[in-house]
Every structure is written in structure tokens, then in C-alpha cells.
Amino acid sequence: MPADNLVEIESLDFAYDDRVILNGISLTIPRGKVVAIMGGSGCGKTTLLRLIGGQLRPSRGEIRVDGLSVPALSSADLYALRRRMGMLFQFGALFTDISVFDNVAYQMREHTTLPEELIRDMVLLKLNAVGLRGAHGLMPAELSGGMARRVALARAISLDPMLIMYDEPFAGLDPISLGVIGQLIRKLNDALGATTIMVTHDIQESLLIVDFIYFMSDGKVVALGTPDEIRASRHPFVHQFVCAEADGPVPFHYPAAPLAAELLADGRA
């Protein structure tokens, strides 16, 4: 019987040379849930997704996906695991020189031996799920930002993955498109019986659709909880983030000498 957690991360460290990005991260992603990872820019959220997908290897610690130790996998086994994952990149990252249809069909053609007739039906079903079956013949340049993100979502679920990862899925979207993408993330996760990890800055939309949230700061998990627990949190960083306050644990001013001392230092006193 499968374990309750699809993803398990224990005491994970990662650094680029001497620059520490993640420091002792531990978290779990339960099967069937939508989990958000939040935090300020540069805190290591996207790096964490890359480690889960095996693009990077940790300096120390363990990453298990469906019981498999990702850093210990051979190239062939890692590619097999990745075929069970879907990824929606920031701003969609569609192939610009092929049509909407071919973008969604790409993984099916690369990783399966399905006949073209079946691929056609599956692509149209995936596009229908995101409301864009009628746009299958368009090129990416002909799409709005929200439409492009929905096509990228259809591509991410093209092989019915067990794990779907989203890197800033709401970035640059208008309020209507943002709401549409948020509801699609929730509905598609539940319809596919999948598990979702979502890296995002959009606190208000995320609180409406996720089951659990991890907050990261300076390469560590500093807070965690359900949407209701996060709304009620008294943790200074979480409060600043949720309320969009300019100053707090994340300061408004970059470290500097006192202003008066710096103004007087040029001899004008």
C-alpha cells in the first residue's frame, strides 16, 4: 500500500559553491493534496522544485518521491520518474514555433508509442479541460497571457501525472485569468487524483485553493499550516507576508550606516 506522503524531504541542504540556498529543510507533501510553498524572492522555492525533479542534487539530506530516493536514481530511473511528473514553468514556457495542439501533444509523442489518432483525442480532451479546445490551431504568439498559461497547464497534465509542480502560476495574470488558473489547479488536481506543489507569491488566491502552506525565509521553513492557521498566524514574517506590509522581518531599508552619519561624512556639516 502506498505511503500517505508522496514527497518527503528530510534535513535538506543545498548551496551554489559557498552560497547557501537551502539549510536543513524538512517537509512532507501528502498524496492528493494541493500544497503551496511561499516566501520572498530568492529564498529557495524554485530551487526546491528543481531538487524534487532531480535537476539538482542536494549537498546533504534526502528527497523521496513515491518512496524513491531521487538523488540516488540512475539517469534512466530518474527519467522514468519524471514521466510521472508534470511541470508548469513560470510564464508558461510554451514552444513558440509550434501550435497549441503540438505543444500539448509533445510529451505524448516523445514518451509514448500511442497512435496519432489517440493522441489527437487526448490533446483535445486536455485542452477542453482548460477551456481551450477551440484554440488548438493557434500559435503561442496569438494567445493572451492567461490563455498561454492554460495551454501550459494542459501540457503539464498531458500524461496524467501523479505529481504536478507549478512555478509562480499566477505571475503576470489579470484578476480574471488569475482566478481561472487558481480554480483549474484545484479542480484538475482533484479530477486526476494527483498531488500538487505550487510555488507562489500570491497569498490571497492561494489561500482559497490549497490544503497546506509552507513559508520559507533564508533557506529555511519558518512557518507552516492550513489556510485558516496561516490567516490567524502571529508569526512576524507570516503576518508581514499575508498583510503585504512594507517593513517587518523583511526590512524596507537595505543595511546601511545611519543616514545622519553618512550625510555628515562628506564634510558639509
N, C-alpha and C positions, 0 to 999 in steps of 0.2 A: 504493500500500500504506500502511495507517495507521501512524503513528509508534508506537514502543514505549510511549511515555508518553501517557496520556490527559489528565493535568493537568500543566502546567508553570508554575511560579511563579518569577519572577526579580526579585531586588532590590526586593521589595515593601515600601512604606511606607504606613502609614495612621494618621491622627490625627483625633480629635474636637476641633476648634478647636486649642488648644495642647497637648492631652493626647495624647501619642504612644502608640499601641496596638501597632503592628507596626513594626519597624525593620530593614529590609534582609533580609526573609525570602526564602529561595530553597529550593525543594523540588520534587520530581517524584513523581507518582503513576503507577506502571506499570499498563498495562491488565491486567485480570483479577485484580489483587491486592487484598488487604484491608490497608489502611494505617491505623494509629492515630496520632492527634495528641494528645499528653498534655502536662500541665503544671498548675501551680497555678491556682486561681481567679483570673480577671482577667488572664491572660497573653495573651489574644487569640485563643484557639482558636475560639470561636464566631464571632468577627468574621471569621476567615479563611474559614469556611464561607460566610458572607454575601457575602464578596467573590467567591468562586468562583461562587456562584449569581447574581451581578450585582445583589444588593440594595444593595450599597455599591460605591463607586468608589474605587480607591486614590489616595493622594496622589502616588505615584510607583511605577514598576515595571510589570511585565507579568504578566498571568494569561491562560493559554491553555488552553482545554478542547477537546479533539478538533481541535486546530490553529487554533481560532478565538480571537481576542483578545477576551475578554469585555468589557473597558471600552470597546472601540471599536464594539461591536454596536449597531445600531439597536434600538428597542423591539421591533419585530416579530421581528427575528432573535434577540433575547435571549429572547423568549417561546417561540420555536421551539426554542431550545437547552434551555430549562428543561423542555420537554415530554419531553426525553430524560434528565431527572434525576429521581430520587426523593429525598424528604426525610423522615426520621423525627425529629420535633421532640422536645425534652425533655419527658418525661411523656406523650408521645403526641399531645396536642392534637387529639383527635377532636372532630368536630362533635357537640355534646351533644344536639341536638334531632332528630337523625335516627338511624336504626337502623344497626347494624353493616353490614348489606348496603349501605345507601345511602352510608355513609362510604367503603366500598371502591369503589363504583360512581361516585363523584362525578367523579373525573378522566376516566373513560371517557365520561361524559355531557357533560362540559364541553369535552373536547379531541378527541373523535372523532364520527363520524356512524354508529357501529355500531348495528345494530338492538337493541332491548331484549332480545330472546331471546338474542342472542350475549353481550350484557353480563351477563345473568344467569349464563350458563355460565362466563364468565371470572371473575366475582366468586366463584362457588362454588369454582372451581379455586384462586384465590389464597387464599381462606380455608382450603381443605383443606390447602394447603401449610404453613400455620402452625397447623394442628390445630384450627381453629375453625369449620369448615363448619356444624356443628350449632348454632352461636350466631348465625347470620346474622340472626335475627329479634329479637335482644336490643337494648336501648338501652344506650348507653355507661355510664349510671349503674348498670346491672345487672352490669357486668363487674368482676372483680378488677383490681388494678394490672397484674399480669402479662398477663392476657387483653387488657386495653386496649392494652398495648404491642404485643402480637402483631397485633391488628387494625390498629394504626397501621403496622406493618410490611407487612401485606397491602396497605394503601392505598399505601404508598411504592413497592411493586413492581407496582402495578396496570397500568402501561403498559409493563412490561418495560424499565426504564430502562438506559442504558449506564453511568450513574454514580449510586450511592446514597450519600447522606450521612446520618450519624447524629449527633445532638447529645445526648450523655450517654444512650445507650440503656439503661444498667443502673441509672440513678438510681432509688432508692426501691424496688427489687425484692428479694424474699426470695431466698435462695440457690437454690431450685429454679427459680423464674422466671428468675433471672439466668443460670443455666446453659442453660435452654431458649432464651432470646433469643440468647445467645452462639453456640450451635450453629446456630440458624436464620440468623443473619447470615452465617456461613461457608458453610453449605450453599446458601442462596439465591443468594449471590454466584456460587458455582461453577456452580450449575444454570442461572442466567440468562446466564452468560458476562459478568457485569457487573464493575464496578470499585467498590470501597467505600472511603470515607473516614469514619473513626469518631473523633469527639472523645469522650474518656472519661477519668475518673479511676481507673477500675477496672483496676489494673495486673495483678492475678493472672488474671482472666478473659481480658483482652486478650492476654496472652502465650500463651494456649492457641490462639487463633484467627487472629491477624494474621500477615502476612508481613513487615511492616516497621513501625518506630515512629520518629516524630519527637518529641523533647522540646522544649517551649518554655518560656522564662522571660524575663520582662521584655521581651516582644515580639520575641524572637529565638529561632532554633533553636540550642539549646546542646548537643544530642546526638542521635544517630541510629544505628539499627542494627536487625538482626534480633532476634527474641526471645532467642536464645542470647547474642548480643552484649550485649544490654541486661542480662540476668541477670548477666553477667560484668563489666559496666562498673565502672570505678573512678572515673568522673566523680562528684564530690561530690554534685551535685544529683540525678543519676540514682540514686545509692546511697541518698540520703535518701528519695526518692520510692518506690523499689521496696521498701525496708525499713520504710517508714512511720515514720521517726524524727522525733521532735518538734522537734529542733533540728539545725541544719546551715546550708547556704547559705540556706535559708528559715528565718529565725530564729524562735524561740519568742516572744521579747520584742519588742514594738514599740519603735522607737527612743525612748529617754528618757534623762534625766540619771541619773547614778549614784544608786542608791537611798539610800545613806547621806547624800549631799549634799542630796537632796530632803527627807529626813526631818528633817535638821538645819536646813533653811532656814526652818522655821516658828517658830524661836526657842525650841524646847523643850530644846535642849542645855544 
